[in-house]
Amino acid sequence: MAQKSKGQRNKTRRKLKKHTRDKETVTTHFKEFDEDQNVTIKIDSSIHRGLPHPKFHGKTGRIKGKRGRSYIVEIKDLGKTKEVPVYPAHLNEA
């Protein structure tokens, strides 16, 4: 038997599913956030650039800075603070 793939999107069929009426707009790529602003990570599966790991989907964090076009989001995960680079299309204001 062949070994099962363990890619980043493993077991995310339901989590990353989009509704048929949800459309991607141009403004989703150009959202602006300030430092120390609270944001929620909501993965948009139609945009592959700057995609965070699916375990961070639905988590709320704070913008710490900017790296290129992505924002560095500080999240508490299992008692530790982690910094996750996320493209603005995957962020919403909390």
C-alpha positions as CSV (number, residue, x, y, z in Angstrom):
1,M,0.0,0.0,0.0
2,A,1.3,3.5,-0.9
3,Q,2.1,6.0,1.8
4,K,-0.5,8.6,2.3
5,S,0.3,12.3,1.5
6,K,0.9,14.5,4.6
7,G,0.7,17.9,2.8
8,Q,-0.3,21.2,4.4
9,R,-3.9,20.8,3.3
10,N,-4.3,17.3,4.7
11,K,-7.7,16.7,6.3
12,T,-9.0,20.2,5.5
13,R,-11.8,19.5,3.0
14,R,-14.5,20.9,5.3
15,K,-12.4,23.6,7.0
16,L,-11.2,25.3,3.7
17,K,-14.5,24.9,1.8
18,K,-15.9,28.2,0.3
19,H,-19.6,29.0,-0.3
20,T,-20.5,29.3,-3.9
21,R,-21.6,33.0,-3.5
22,D,-18.3,34.0,-1.9
23,K,-16.4,36.0,-4.5
24,E,-12.8,37.3,-4.3
25,T,-12.6,41.0,-4.7
26,V,-9.6,43.2,-5.5
27,T,-9.8,45.0,-2.2
28,T,-9.0,41.7,-0.3
29,H,-5.4,41.9,-1.5
30,F,-4.9,45.6,-0.4
31,K,-6.3,45.5,3.1
32,E,-4.3,47.7,5.5
33,F,-3.8,46.9,9.2
34,D,-2.0,48.9,11.9
35,E,0.5,47.5,14.5
36,D,-1.1,46.2,17.7
37,Q,-4.5,45.7,15.9
38,N,-6.5,42.6,16.7
39,V,-7.2,40.4,13.7
40,T,-8.8,37.0,13.1
41,I,-7.3,34.5,10.7
42,K,-9.9,33.3,8.2
43,I,-8.3,31.3,5.4
44,D,-9.5,32.1,1.9
45,S,-8.8,28.9,0.0
46,S,-8.9,30.6,-3.4
47,I,-5.8,32.6,-2.6
48,H,-2.7,30.4,-2.3
49,R,-0.2,33.1,-1.6
50,G,0.6,33.7,2.1
51,L,-1.5,30.9,3.3
52,P,-1.1,30.1,7.0
53,H,-1.2,26.6,8.4
54,P,-4.9,25.4,8.7
55,K,-4.5,24.9,12.5
56,F,-4.5,28.7,12.8
57,H,-7.9,29.1,11.0
58,G,-10.3,31.0,13.3
59,K,-7.6,32.1,15.8
60,T,-7.4,35.7,16.9
61,G,-4.1,37.5,17.3
62,R,-2.3,40.8,17.2
63,I,-0.4,42.4,14.3
64,K,3.2,42.7,15.3
65,G,4.7,44.0,12.1
66,K,5.0,43.7,8.4
67,R,7.3,41.5,6.3
68,G,7.1,42.2,2.6
69,R,3.4,42.1,1.7
70,S,2.5,39.9,4.6
71,Y,1.7,40.8,8.2
72,I,3.3,39.1,11.2
73,V,0.5,38.0,13.5
74,E,1.3,37.0,17.1
75,I,-0.9,34.1,18.3
76,K,-1.1,32.2,21.5
77,D,-1.0,28.5,20.7
78,L,-0.8,25.9,23.5
79,G,0.5,28.4,26.0
80,K,3.3,29.7,23.7
81,T,3.3,32.8,21.6
82,K,4.0,32.2,17.9
83,E,4.6,34.6,15.0
84,V,2.8,33.6,11.8
85,P,3.3,35.5,8.5
86,V,-0.1,35.9,6.9
87,Y,-1.2,37.5,3.6
88,P,-3.8,40.3,4.2
89,A,-6.5,38.3,2.2
90,H,-6.6,35.8,5.0
91,L,-7.1,38.4,7.8
92,N,-10.3,40.1,9.1
93,E,-10.7,42.7,11.8
94,A,-11.5,41.2,15.2
